[in-house]
Amino acid sequence: MARAAASTATVRAAGCVVWRPGTVEPEVLLVHRPRYDDWSFPKGKLDPGETDLLAAVREVHEETGLHVSLGPPLPDQHYLIESGQAKVVSYWCGQPPGDGDVSTYKRNDEIDDLIWTPLIPARNWLSHPRDRELLDSFAQSGYESAPLVIVRHGQARSRKGWHKSDSERPLRVAGKRQAEALIPLLAAYGVTSVLTSDAARCVDTVLPYVNSSQVAISLDTALSQDNIHPGKIARQIQKAMENGKRMAVCSHRPVLPTIFEEIGIEPISLEPAGVVVVHRERGKVVAVEQH
């Protein structure tokens, strides 16, 4: 019975349409798989316990040598593989640093060739119709947008058992683990700037990422639930929407509805350390994800 169940389980994979600016239109990176003799986008199966988005970043690195920062999500692919199992592949736009040089990538039995190509020629290189459909989705995706990551702070000590200033209330052990778990997620989106409430539980939620990545951090009392100031929040979020940085904002559950209102999206309920990723371009929202 166990073997039968395993044989019908859905295979999950993830990857990216990796792109860089071109002279007329963007260029995308295609990989050749000798096992199938096909040209496709870099992708691969999830490791046990791995999330789709972290698998996408890891697989791109393994198949191209590039560390990409994620952009907007693209449509999932659904199809059957040779064993008859259903396969679902999640995709994101992904942008490498610099010019995306792959000349030093060591070709191997899985990937023996790579090529950067503009969108129009890419259609002829791609071996599968589903990848050509994905390419069309990429072209309309707002791939040049940048993520604004909204974070609710991790699990904190109970107010009832805390007798000092509420702004000093720390994370619980579980909250500290949640803060550590945010490191690869924020890194996957290439966050380079962090804005947070000055409350200890918010600062400590994003501090592990700040320390590990050496990115800029700013504290703002206006984002604290004890000093909610809609006007100041509006100005901060408006600046964040317009600046085009890969940015994270950490605040409290009572403050989040005001933040979402200023972004221009419906309020989203988040568990402690929950994340909403708003992909915006020139102040306009092009996609929203929740993790």
Disulfide bonds with the S-S distance in Angstrom:
none
